[in-house]
Every structure is written in C-alpha cells, then in structure tokens.
Amino acid sequence: MTDLRQQFGTIDIYLFDQLLRGRITPGMRVLDAGCGNGRNLVYMLRHGYEVFGVDRDPKCVHEVQRIAATLAPTLPADNFRAEAVESMSFPTAFADLVISSAVLHFARDDDQFRAMLQGTWRVLKLRGLFFCRLASSIGLEHQIQQIAGRRFLLPDGSERYLVDEALLTQAANELGGRLVDPLKTTIVQNERCMTTWVMQKDG
C-alpha cells in the first residue's frame, strides 16, 4: 500500500481509470487547472510527463513546486503558477491533457462558471483530453436547497455551484467537445454528488 501511495499519490480514482485505459501516456503535456496540493500529479511527475499547474492559492502552488523539485527536478518552477483558471497565462492550445478536479463547482454564478470552463478549455490542444470532476445535482435533486441560480446548499452543509446532465451536454456542444465516456456520477451517502466529465476537443 505504501508503494502504491508513493507511486500514485492520492490520485483521483477516475483519473487513475483514464491512465489504466491508456488515454494518458508518458510524454504528454499535462496542465492541472486548479491543482491544489498536487494530489493528481505525483504519478505524472514520476513518469516523464511534462507537467504544469495553476491554483489561486500561492501556498498550494509552492507545495506543488516543492513536490516537483523532488520528483522531477528538471521541471522549471515556473511551470506552476498562482493564477485563476479563467485567466491562465499559458498559451491557447497548450496541453494534451487538462485536469479540472473539484474546481468548477466553486463558481459564484453562471458567468463565472462559463469563464472558468472556457478558460480551462482554451489551453487544451485539438484532439486533447479534458478530465473534469465537479459537484452536480444528479441523483440529489430533491435533497438540495437552492440559494441563488445554480448555487445550492447540499445535505453535507456545503454550498456549491451544481451542474446537471442538460447543462454539461449543452456546454460540450458549445465548446466542440465529444464525450469519450458517459457521464458518471457518484452519490456519497445522500450527502453530495460528484460527476466525472471526460471529453475530447474536436473543435
């Protein structure tokens, strides 16, 4: 178990699934848009991926820089930047894989959600893979309380911007994305729901 944790860190199980299916391969340029403390980057830092990340929190960015300096010392510290995902300084069509794990549901409202999503999508190359996990209302429609717009109070006491299948389908069509997996939603003991949204950028 210790060896697995050293190799993979605490990687999201659904991102691990994409690795197992060969959709994420060494040599790819990976950008984690909202990287937090780097939980999804440990394996990639160890195995020859060209890794980049952004997070609003400079402390998180510093921690990822520290981890990268140990696991992939040739990577420049500037690969990891304290920035908002809606205004990243990386170029358009930059990455083969863009990760957005537990980020978009912190949007204040529809405008910020669209800005965050479009900013994240912008840096993905054509034919690149977009991996997203975010809170949704799917399966908990009658157990959440609306605050304003798509912001809801969840049974676990947290407030989130919640998507549903219709919104994700519309967004995919507008972005020019093609689902490579069906939407998958995990309901955590009637407390919250997390949906996995994986697309290829078709233009």
Buried (B, 14 or more C-beta within 10 A) or exposed (E): EEEEEEEBBEBBEBBBBBBEEEBBEEEBBBBBBBBBBBBBBBBBBBBEBBBBBBBBEEEBBBBBBBBBEEBBEEBEEEBBBEBBBBEBEBEEEBBBBBBBBBBBBBBEEEEBBBBBBBBBBBBBBEEBBBBBBBBBBBBBEEBBEEEEBBBBEBBEEEBBBBBBBEBBEEBBEEBEBEEBBEBBBBBEEEEBBBBBBBBBBEE
